[in-house]
Amino acid sequence: MALHIALGAFKSTPIISSHAESGVMPFSIYCMELDCRLLHRISALPSSHPVSSLYCLSTVLRQPPTWPRVRLPYIIRSIRACHTLSLDLPRPVPVAPLPPVPPSKDLSPYVTPYFPVPFSKSTYAVLVRQLYYSMDSSVYKDFLRIYTDGSHSLPSSFASAAYFEDLSICQTWSFSGQYDVLTAELIAILQALEFIRTFLQPQSVVLYTDSQSALTLLLSDRPVTHVRTVHAIMEHLLFLVTPPWHLRLQWIPSHVSIRGNKIADAAAKRALTSSTLVHVTPDSATFPKLARSACISHWNAHLATTLPASHLGCFRSDASEHPWARHPYGDIDVAITRLRLGQTGLASHLYRLGMIEHPWCCWCPQVEETIEHLMLWCPRFHSLRTLLRERLSSLGVLSLSLHTLLGGGIEDPRLRERVVRCTSDFIQKSRQLSRI
Ligand SMILES: [Zn+2]
């Protein structure tokens, strides 16, 4: 009902078309997303928490003999939602509610997520490289240099690399699953810090990374994503910034041919195809994002089978945004939406609803007033239609069909927008907005 009001659509509009046209996910699928997100939160609870133990126990309850649908336990419902969306269940890994860094300790002097000299994307790579070398030879003159990088290849392979320039060592780690590149960047930093703590003597070390978001995340008081990995890095940082250690994390721009960064990048890319690697298991930080995209995919799969049976199926097969079908003026936007949904105030539709006595056009006796009749055939609007045809011909659109007029079957988004704008002008000049 609210969707119908928001779209300006008739009550008789199929609800599935209203959802697809508005981009608002059906409530049942949205509930599945919420179930998955809350399951992710449960998986991060301490093992002593009663709900957490229930989640662990539920592994034996996933195939219960019978669960009455209305009384399905919450965790079972969430697990089933994950299965429906083809998502791996989040592993129960407790995450500390507070970071290991005490409030009195400020990490910002040790983590620099920016370049000492401001520059823009249009700055020449040669100049950026010179700035880097100048910083490297002054600020980090006597430091041991380490470069880290993360890489990924579709569909789900990830690799992290750390290049220890002064030791001529390059370490790589790989993992696969439902993660993002930020996870790979954080894993590279974490593994490099573990290596430093385990194998090196206390000294001055600078770790260069090209991931600004990773360093920004490390500086946040309460990280909301990648919490477990960030906490582990913070713990190492606390140790390695205390004398006799002297550690700095410094951001450097990528793709400007800085030698160490190039070597780490190449190593991470090579690690994606190698099978003899150290495997690591990151936390499921990207799970909420994955749950969202899985729900959208599930919804689109549902629309692909149901929308073709509706009038809207001529113009869309999924729930993707169609900004070119929108108009800045509300009444014209509503008219275009109703024409796309196939539910209008024209006589044929009102007659089907039993609201009027005949479906005929006001100007054409014994001819049904359908959307096609109004837009393509009614002689009342012949001169306007001729003008419309000329405008479309000048854009290179030669066929005049309802499908084309409302943006269907045109690949170029800019052309599609112009065609819909011509159609809007036709509707506005025909003075039939109030009837549509
Ligand atoms: Zn007519």
Boltz pocket constraint, residues with backbone or C-beta under 6 A from the ligand:
constraints:
  - pocket:
      binder: B
      contacts: [[A, 361], [A, 362], [A, 363], [A, 364], [A, 367], [A, 373], [A, 377], [A, 378], [A, 379], [A, 380]]
      max_distance: 6.0
